[in-house]
Amino acid sequence: MFNIVLFEPEIPQNTGNIGRTCVATGTKLHLIGPMGFRIDEKSVKRAGMDYWKDLDVTEYDGYEDFLKRNPNAKIYFATTKAKHIYSDVSFEDDCYIMFGKESAGIPEEILVENPDTCMRIPMNENIRSLNLSNSVAIVLYEALRQHHFAGMQTEGELHRLHW
């Protein structure tokens, strides 16, 4: 199982979409506050649809609370300021993949303490960043691919026609 960590998320729809992705992939979601919304807001639940009730989610008062409650966690930090590319990382089972808040990312004080586990998604230099929920999906599915989508449905049937 993987763990997605959102550092001070600000947009409820992004968190709702990420929650839905976590349910679909059997991933645990960690929310580090303060957040820019209340977790019970209708917009979070609407984006997560009826899957929100199935989400394994933990909230934290801040980064120090997160570290205290997850000692020895292997954390990868998604940032536009990294030297490593996400697809070059070998994600361990049960690792934590952290994403920063939409307006500012992960604080640089945290990044400079962890340069070897910072990673980036390549993109054109004239764009500041990708949407948070898209970034989570890109990196999480790479981690899942590396683990051969263990425990996930990888084949399906057509509804009316046959292969």
N, C-alpha and C positions, 0 to 999 in steps of 0.2 A: 504494500500500500504506500502511496505517496501522500505528501502533505503540502497543501498550498497555503501560503501565509500572505495575507494582505496587510501591509503596514499603513495604518491610518487611512483606509479607503474613504473617498469623498462622495462618490456618485452611487446612489442606491441601485440603479439599474445594472451597473457593472457588477456589483457584488451579487445581485440576484442571478445574473447570467453565469457568473463564476460558480455560484452555488449549484446551479443546475448541471454544469459541466462536472463538478465534483461528484454529484450523485450518479451521473451517467458513467463515471469511471471508477467509482469506489474509492474516491480520494477524500481525505479529511481536510476541512477548511478551518484555518486559524485566522481570527480577526483581531488585529492589534489596534487598540484605541489610542487617542480619541478618534471616533469616526465622524464623518460629516453628516450623519443621519442616524436615526434609531433603527435597530434591526427589525422592529415590528412594523416599520412603515409599509404601506400598501405597495409602493413602487418596488421594494425589494422582493416582496412575495410575488408580485405580478410577473417580474422578470424571471423569477425562479419557478414560476407556475406552481402546479400542485406537487412539485418535487421537494419543496422546501422542508416539508415535514419529515422527509427521509434523510436530510442532510446531517452529517456528523460535523458539527461546528462547535468551536470553542472560542470564547472572547477573552481578551486580556486587557488590563488597564493601561499597559504601555509596553515598550520593548523590554525593559528590565523584568517585568512580570512574565513576559513570554520566555525569556532566557531562563528565569528561575524555575518555571514550571516544565521546561523541556531541556533539562541539563544534558550535555553531550550530544545535542542534536547536530546532525550534519546539515548545514544550511548553505544553499546556493542562492545568490543574490542576482536578480534580473535587473539590469541597469543599462542605460545607453552609454555609460562611462567605463565599460569593461573592456579588457583586452581579449578575453576568451569568447568564442562563439558557442551558443547553447548546444549546437549539434556536435561539438567536440567534447562535451562533458559526458562522463560515464556516471549516470545517476544511479546511486545505490538505492535498494529497496528501503523504504521507510525514511528517505531523506526529506528535507524541507526545502521548498522552493519559494523564496520570498519576492514579492512585487511591491513597489512603493506606491504612494498615493498619486492620484492622477495629475495633480498640479506640480509636484516637485520630486517625485520618485522617492527612493530610499535616501536618508540623510548621508552626506558624504563622510561624516564621522564614522558611520557604520561601515561604509564601503572601504575606506582606507585601512580599517582593521582586518579586512577579509579579502585582500586582492586576489588570492588564488581561487576563490570560489565565487567571484563575480563573473557574470556572463552577459552577453548581449545578443539581440536578434539583429542581424544585418539589415540595413535599409539605406535608402538614399540619404546623402548628407544634408539635403535641404529640408528634411522633415524632422521635427523634434522628437516624436514618439508615436507608437502605435496605440490603439485603444487597449485599455487594460485587460478587458475580457478576452480580446483576440490574442494578446501576448501570453496570457495564462494558457489558453488552448494550444497555442503553438508549442510552447515549452513542455507542457504536461504531456501532450501526445508524443513528443519525441522521447520523453522518459518512459512512457508506456510502450512505445515501439521497441525500445532497447530491451524491455523485459517481455517481449513477444506478446503483448496485450494479455498477460496472464489473468485468467479468470473472467475475461470479457468475451462476449459473443463476437465472433469474427466471420460468421457466415450467416446468410439469411435466405429466405424464400421469397419469390415474387408473389404478389397477391393473386393475379389472374392468369398470368402466363407462366411458362416453365422455361428454365434454362436449356 
